[in-house]
Amino acid sequence: MLDSLPEQISSRCIISNNINKITKDGPIIVWLKSSLRIHENPAIDAGIHLANKFNKPLLIYQAIDERYPHSSLRHHNMLIDGAIDLHYNCKSIGLKYVLHISRENNRKPVMKSFAKKASCIITDLFPLQPWKNWVKKVSKISECPFIEIDCHCIIPLTIFGKSLDRPFKFRDATKKLIKTNKLFKKSDIGKIPAKYSDNLPFTPINIEDNLLDINKRFQILKKCNIDISVLPIFDEKGGENHSLLKWKNFLEKKISGYSKRRNNAADPYGVSRLSYAFHYGFLSPVKVVREASLLGTKSAQKFIDELIIFREHAWHHSFGIKDPYCISNLPLWAIESWEKTSTDPRSPLLSENQLEFYESPSNLWNLCQKSLVRHGELHNNLRMTWGKAIPLWTESLAKSISVTQYLNDKYALDGRDPSSIAGVQWCHGLFDRPFFPSEPILGLVRKRELSTHQNRLDFIKFEKFIERHNHIQEDIFLIFGNTIIELFIARILYDNGINILYVETKNNLTLLKNTNLNLNFNKQNYYLYNRFKIILNDLKHKDQQLIIDDIINPIPKIKLKQINTNLIIDNDNNYYTLNNENYFIRGIIHTNQQDYKKFKKSYPNGFKKFELIINYDTDHLFEEIHNCLWECVEFIYS
């Protein structure tokens, strides 16, 4: 069966269930999890070849599951962008593509049904949990060949797939493979086979009707068990088409300066910023390396080295070991060093919440964390410095690695990836050598001091770039309200980069009257519970005003009576002036009718307003906050 495939595809294949022949009737199913493209996609190419060879209909199937680590509105939105491009690109060449989004009343085990029905199942190989476990379960019950294909690496995981302790060793061990032209050869897929047209075990999403319009998309997403406190990145579109355009632009206009500009975090356009595109499989790394190598320049070669040596080293490492997340993957010298410094004092010792919401002693580190939370990215050169600071503020090696991985994977568009895991562990000694003499806390692990990095950085330029809004830059939203819940929602919006202006009124801010709330929560709102419980715990032993200050301090504020001096009304367009810049008042969110009526009386025209109605007496507080937050997100993005 595999010998009927071109060598550049067959060499990437693993048969996971020892069924080597296609003998059954039924379609060939290509199950896409992490390679969301049609160009140079070995899984789709293999499906086309085998469907033609064995005269079977072909179906391209994608599922967006809720069970991946840190599933959120941000990551789901990227996956949906990818699905839209897959839909249109498959349609353009005559392939049948269907999408299933797991959600309320739509959580059928679709692959379990396909395992009984298909003549062959092909999926993209992704060497991390829980994806490995999903594949293992389906392959075990499949009554047909189950093939995993590496669609992510230039050097196939199936050919090398070993963990080596240093990048230069990986480079030397794979040198001959890289020189083999077969790795870069495009596959001739031949004719498009017949589409699978029989009944499906689920009702596919109608992409054109339900996902193109943002409001309809949100109606689907509201039924998913995902974290909606991590908002989409407004100025970063997902999908194959945008990624190809972005690569083309970098190749033609920017790669020439890559070798000189790549380490300057204040120069965000000196790098490709395509790591998320490789993570989601929107862009073929084989295509990228082939096209970059044609330039024959020093900068192009440096870009290729970063992609092949450092990225692929991490992927082959993850593939070649049992548990990529485990601390025991660190070299023995690093583990012994951490043990020796385990009792070194950490000052200050920061909580996970303080780290997540950028409350460290370092302005540079706080901007790095804000970049992840707000924009879903962090320049690679700074990400190393960011990661090496976390051990200084956490109580142990295990805690440091856990928190660093959490902060990266929850927010970064390229998180939950072999490169991310290796990067986090590199900050703690992986793939490195000892550095003498031993330092406090870090011991023999290489240090990268924040102050040193800040001194060689155009900090003002970097800060301006990170502080940009995660929405239309000239938009602003006013928020009226005077209880802890409105402040909590306002802070979530602010942390995500929405341009919020909190309107202070004569009414004093108040906390919840009942501090002994029944903390009921479910899978949909556990993320709110985790963050809000800190506030509720503080209520028992901390001054209420201090708690309010902790939440609201970063948010720009203005008094109600001051708005008129900063407001310009021109042809029903309402602009608020802040720091000598005009912002269009896109909308008003309020729970305080009395104060809002005063505002509306003075400025009756041109404002889109949204009244947030909160039931403060409910036993299901987090469900209430979850629903209110969803309403705010819909209002803002519509």
Secondary structure, 3 states (H helix, E strand, C coil): CHHHCCHHHHCCEEECCCCCCCCCCCCEEEEECCCCCCCCCHHHHHHHHHHHHHCCCEEEEEEECCCCCCCEHHHHHHHHHHHHHHHHHHHHHCCCEEEEECECCECCCHHHHHHHHCCEEEEECCCCCCHHHHHHHHHHHCCCCEEEECCCCCCCCCCCCCCCCCHHHHHHHCHHHHHCHHHHCCCCCCCCCCECCCCCCCCCCCHHHHCCCHHHHHHHHCCCCCECCCCCCCCCCCCHHHHHHHHHHHHHHCHHHHHHHCCCCCCHHHCCCCHHHHHCCCCCHHHHHHHHHCCCCHHHHHHHHHHHHHHHHHHHHHHHCCCCCCHHHCCHHHHHHHHHCCCCCCCCCCCHHHHHCCCCCCHHHHHHHHHHHHHCCCCHHHHHHHHHHHHHHCCCHHHHHHHHHHHHHHHCCCCCCHHHHHHHHHCCCCCCCCCCCCECCCECCCCCCHHHHHHCCCHHHHHHHHCCCCCCCCEEEEEECCEHHHHHHHHHHHHCCCCEEEEECCCCCECCCCCCCCCCCCHHHHHHHHHHHHHHHHCCCCCHHHHHHHHHCCCCEEEHHHHHHHEEEECCEEEEEECCEEEEEEEEEECCHHHHHHHHHHCCCCCCEEECCCCCCCCCHHHHHHHHHHHHHHHHHC
